[in-house]
C-alpha cells in the first residue's frame, strides 16, 4: 500500500495531498468493498480544553453540546450575526478535550475568533494542525487515535493522527485520493463549507438543519435568521446536485456561474467524475428556478437533482 505513487493536487482547496493513485475510478469502487483510507492531512485541526469547553461552545455555536457524551461525533457552525456560515467544526469530545477538524487553512481564523470569545471561561483553544493530521478511514480497524464519525462522515470516520504516525495510518487499508472521496461526497449530497457555500449562505439553504443546527437550544449568534427562515420556509437558495454533460471533457471551476438563457441563477461548488454517475457537482441555485430546467455552467449543460426542497421549512426536513 505504501508503494503506491500519489498524484498530488497542485491547486484548489485540496492542494498538497494525493488527488489519486493512478486509477481514481478503481479507488471509488474500492469504497464499495467497505475499506479504504484518504489522506486529509491538509485540513485544519483545533483542540479545546478546560472544564467549561462544552457549555462555552454550546453558547457560541449552532449545536446542542452541553451534554455531549464522549466519543459521539458532532458538527457545529459559527455563524455571522446575520446567520451566514463563517466556520465549521467537525468535532468529538474524549472526556477532557474537544477535538475538531475544519477546512484547509481555516484553523488560524477559527482559533483567533474562539480565543477572543473566551472572556472569563475556563477554556483553552489551540491550533493543532502542525502536529495532528486527519485521515478518513472506511472500515472498523482498531486504532489508538481519537476518531470521529458523524452524519456527514460518508460512512467512514475521521482519525486525528499525530503527524509522526501518518504513514502508519495510511497503511491501515488501500489508499484512495481526494478525487474518490469528493465523488462519494457529492453523490451523498454533503456540502462542504467554503467550497459549496459562499459568504451569503445560511444553513437552511444547504440542508444543515438537524445535521449541524439544533433547533431546540438557547440563543447563539445568527439564530434569529435561521429560526425565521425555518419557520417561514422558502430560503433564498437551495442546494442541488448537477449531472453534467459527460461528452464535455472538463469540469466547472468552483464559483462559476450557473446560467439559464444568459441569466445567472446560481453558483457551482465542488465537482468530480463519479464512477457510475459520470461528471457531477454541487451547486446553489435560486429557490424559484424550475427544478426540471437545464442549466449551463462554464459552457457545460447540466440537469438538476433536488437535495434541499425549494419550500424547506417546518413542514419539510432536509435530506443528507
Residue pairs with C-beta under 8 A, 6 or more apart in sequence:
1 170
1 171
1 173
1 174
1 175
2 167
2 170
2 171
4 21
4 22
4 175
5 21
5 22
6 18
6 19
6 20
6 21
6 39
6 175
6 177
7 18
7 19
7 20
7 21
7 22
7 177
8 15
8 16
8 17
8 18
8 19
9 15
9 16
9 17
9 18
9 19
9 178
12 254
13 103
13 104
13 194
13 195
13 254
14 42
14 104
14 178
14 182
15 42
15 104
16 42
16 104
17 39
17 40
17 41
17 42
17 177
17 178
18 39
18 175
18 177
18 178
19 177
19 178
19 179
20 27
20 176
20 177
20 178
20 179
20 180
21 27
21 175
21 176
21 177
24 176
24 177
24 179
24 180
24 183
24 273
25 273
25 275
27 36
27 175
27 176
27 177
27 179
27 180
28 176
28 180
28 183
28 184
28 274
28 275
29 275
30 36
30 174
30 176
30 180
31 138
31 155
31 176
31 180
31 184
34 138
34 139
35 138
35 139
35 173
35 174
36 137
36 138
36 139
36 156
36 173
36 174
36 175
36 176
36 180
37 135
37 136
37 137
37 138
37 169
37 170
37 172
37 173
37 174
37 175
37 176
38 135
38 136
38 175
38 176
38 177
38 178
38 180
38 181
39 133
39 135
39 166
39 170
39 175
39 177
39 178
40 101
40 133
40 134
40 135
40 136
40 158
40 178
40 181
41 133
41 134
41 135
41 163
41 166
42 104
43 101
43 102
43 103
43 104
43 129
43 133
43 134
44 101
44 102
44 103
44 104
44 105
44 106
44 107
44 108
44 110
44 127
44 129
45 99
45 100
45 101
45 102
45 107
45 127
45 128
45 129
45 132
45 133
45 134
45 160
46 89
46 99
46 100
46 101
46 102
46 107
46 110
46 111
46 114
46 125
46 126
46 127
46 128
47 97
47 98
47 99
47 100
47 125
47 126
47 128
48 56
48 57
48 97
48 98
48 100
48 114
48 123
48 124
48 125
48 126
49 96
49 97
49 98
49 123
49 124
49 126
50 56
50 121
50 122
50 123
50 124
51 122
52 121
52 122
52 123
53 93
53 97
53 98
53 123
54 65
54 66
54 67
54 68
54 93
54 98
55 65
55 66
56 117
56 118
56 121
56 123
57 63
57 65
57 76
57 89
57 98
58 64
58 65
58 66
58 217
58 218
59 218
59 219
59 220
60 78
60 114
60 117
60 220
60 221
61 76
61 77
61 78
61 89
61 220
62 76
62 77
62 78
62 79
62 203
62 212
62 213
62 214
62 220
62 222
62 223
62 226
63 74
63 75
63 76
63 77
63 212
63 213
63 214
63 217
64 214
64 216
64 217
65 74
65 76
68 74
68 93
69 93
70 93
70 94
70 95
71 92
71 93
71 94
72 92
72 93
73 90
73 91
73 92
73 148
73 149
73 150
73 153
73 157
74 91
74 92
74 150
75 88
75 89
75 90
75 91
75 150
75 151
75 152
75 208
75 211
75 212
76 88
76 89
76 91
76 212
77 85
77 86
77 87
77 88
77 89
77 193
77 203
77 208
77 212
77 213
78 86
78 87
78 88
78 89
78 110
78 113
78 221
79 85
79 86
79 202
79 203
79 220
79 221
79 222
79 223
79 225
79 226
80 86
80 221
80 222
81 221
81 222
82 222
82 225
83 202
83 203
83 222
83 223
83 224
83 225
83 226
83 229
84 199
84 200
84 201
84 202
84 222
85 193
85 197
85 201
85 202
85 203
86 113
87 102
87 106
87 109
87 110
87 113
87 193
88 102
88 103
88 193
88 212
89 100
89 101
89 102
89 110
90 100
90 101
90 102
90 148
90 150
90 152
90 158
91 98
91 99
91 100
91 101
91 148
92 98
92 99
92 100
92 146
92 147
92 148
93 99
94 146
99 128
99 146
99 148
99 160
101 134
101 148
101 158
101 160
102 110
103 192
103 193
103 194
103 195
106 194
107 127
107 129
108 127
111 125
111 126
111 127
114 125
115 125
118 125
130 163
131 162
131 163
132 160
132 161
132 162
132 163
133 160
133 161
133 162
133 163
133 166
133 169
134 158
134 159
134 160
134 161
135 158
135 159
135 161
135 166
135 169
135 170
135 172
136 153
136 154
136 156
136 157
136 158
136 159
136 181
137 143
137 147
137 156
137 157
137 158
137 159
137 169
137 172
137 173
138 155
138 156
138 173
139 156
139 172
139 173
141 172
141 173
143 159
143 169
143 172
145 159
145 160
145 161
145 162
145 165
145 169
146 159
146 160
147 157
147 158
147 159
147 160
148 157
148 158
148 160
149 156
149 157
149 158
151 211
151 320
152 190
152 211
152 212
152 320
154 181
154 184
154 185
154 188
154 190
159 169
161 168
161 169
179 272
179 273
182 270
182 271
182 272
183 272
183 273
183 274
183 275
183 280
185 192
185 270
186 241
186 270
186 271
186 272
186 274
186 280
186 281
186 282
187 241
187 274
187 277
187 280
188 320
189 207
189 239
189 241
189 282
189 307
189 319
189 320
190 320
191 197
191 206
191 207
191 208
191 239
191 269
191 282
192 269
192 270
192 282
195 254
195 269
195 270
196 206
196 239
196 269
196 270
196 282
196 283
196 284
197 206
197 269
197 284
198 255
198 267
198 284
201 237
201 284
202 225
202 226
202 229
202 235
202 236
203 209
203 212
203 213
203 226
204 226
204 229
204 230
204 235
204 308
204 312
205 235
205 236
205 237
205 238
205 239
205 284
205 308
206 239
206 284
206 308
207 239
207 307
207 308
207 318
207 319
207 320
208 318
209 215
209 226
209 230
209 312
209 317
209 318
210 317
210 318
211 318
211 320
213 226
215 227
215 230
229 235
229 313
230 313
230 314
231 313
231 314
232 313
233 311
233 312
233 313
233 314
233 315
233 316
234 287
234 310
234 311
234 312
234 313
235 287
235 308
235 312
236 286
236 287
237 266
237 284
237 285
237 286
237 287
238 284
238 285
238 287
238 306
238 307
238 308
238 309
238 310
238 312
239 282
239 283
239 284
239 307
239 308
240 266
240 282
240 283
240 284
240 285
240 291
240 304
240 305
240 306
240 307
240 308
241 280
241 281
241 282
241 283
241 304
241 305
241 307
242 268
242 271
242 280
242 281
242 282
242 283
242 295
242 297
242 302
242 303
242 304
242 305
243 277
243 278
243 279
243 280
243 302
243 303
243 304
243 305
244 251
244 252
244 271
244 278
244 279
244 280
244 281
244 297
244 300
244 301
244 302
245 279
245 300
245 301
245 302
246 278
246 279
248 279
248 299
248 300
250 298
250 299
250 300
251 271
251 272
251 273
251 279
251 281
251 300
252 268
252 271
252 281
252 297
252 298
252 300
253 268
253 298
254 268
254 269
254 270
254 271
255 267
255 268
255 269
256 267
256 268
256 297
256 298
257 264
257 266
257 267
257 268
257 297
258 264
258 265
258 266
258 267
258 268
258 283
258 285
258 295
258 296
258 297
258 302
259 265
259 295
259 296
259 297
260 289
260 293
260 294
260 295
260 296
265 285
265 286
265 289
265 295
266 283
266 284
266 285
266 286
266 289
266 295
267 283
267 284
268 281
268 282
268 283
268 297
268 298
269 281
269 282
269 283
269 284
270 281
270 282
271 279
271 280
271 281
271 282
272 279
272 280
272 281
273 279
273 280
274 280
279 300
281 297
281 302
282 307
283 295
283 297
283 304
285 295
285 304
287 310
288 310
289 295
289 304
291 304
291 306
291 310
292 304
293 304
294 301
294 302
294 303
295 301
295 302
295 304
296 302
307 319
308 318
308 319
309 316
309 318
312 318
